[in-house]
Amino acid sequence: MTPTRRTLLGLGAAGLVGTVLAACSSDSSGGDAGGGDSGETITIGFVAVGPEGAWRQANEENIQETFTQEAGFDLKYAPATSLDQKSQIDAFTSFVDEGWT
């Protein structure tokens, strides 16, 4: 993978993390962003990038443990089977096409 692609992939991953974190924050009314008492479920799509070490595995496990049905989320998780960038882009594209963003 070229440095430019690696940088773009890193920026894309950082943007995804920022989106996920924004979905976790409370709204301006002090309500629970996860739906809380409103009963509204928030759908989140997460595309795993690949096995690059224990920290990545721990991050993915944390995301799966955090965005649960009980917390008001519907997590659409696309596990990485390899570092194949095309499969990651295809998974992300399917999330966008289905309106999960």
N, C-alpha and C positions, 0 to 999 in steps of 0.2 A: 504494500500500500504506500502510495507516495505521501510525502509530508503534507501536501495541500489537501489531499483526501482525508488524511488523519485529522487535520485541523478542522475541516468541515464536519466530519463525523463527531469530533469532540464538541464543537459548537452546537450541533444538533442535539447531542445528548445533554449538554448543559441547558439548552432551551427546554427540553423535555422535563428535566428535573425542576426547573423554575416553574413550569406549568403545573407540575404535580404539587409543588410546595404552595403555589398560589391557591390551588383547590383545597388545600388543608387549612388555610387561614380562615379566621372568622370574618363574617360580613360586617358591614358598618352598623347594622342594627344590634350587634352583639349576639346574633344567632349562631348556631352551629353550621359550618359550611358543609358538613356531611349530611345534611338533611335534618338531623336531630328530631325535634318534635313535629316537624312539618310532614314527615313521612316521605319526602322526596328523595329518590335515589339518584346519585350522581354517577355517571358512567365515565370511567377513566381507561384509556388504552395505554398499555406499557409494552414497549418492544425491548426485550433484553438484547444487549449488545454482544455478549459472548463471554466465555470463561477466560478471564484474564487474571484470576487470582481470588484469594479468599475474600478480599474486600468487596469485589463485584458480587460474589455469591451472597455475602451477608447483606448487601444493599438490596438485591433482588428479593431475598427472604423477608427483609424488613418491609418492603413495599407490599408484598403479598399479605403480611401480617397486619399492616396498617389499614389498607383499603379493603375492608371486609364488608359483607352485607350488614353485619351488626352495627358497623360504624356509618352506614348509609351510602355505601359505595358499591358499584358493580364494576369490578376490575376485569378488564379484557386483557389478558396476559399472553404475549407472544414470546415463548421461550426461544432462546438462541440455540441452534443445534451446531452451529459453527460460526466462524467469523465472516461468513458470506454476506457481504454488504447488500447484494441484490435481494436476498430473502428478508433482510431487515427492512429495506425500503418497501418491498411488497407488503409486508405486514403493516407498516405505518400507513401506506396508501390505502389498504383495506379499511383501516380504522377511520381515515378521513372520508372515504367513500361512503361508509355506513353512518357518518355523522357523529362519531364518538369524540370529537375534539371540542 
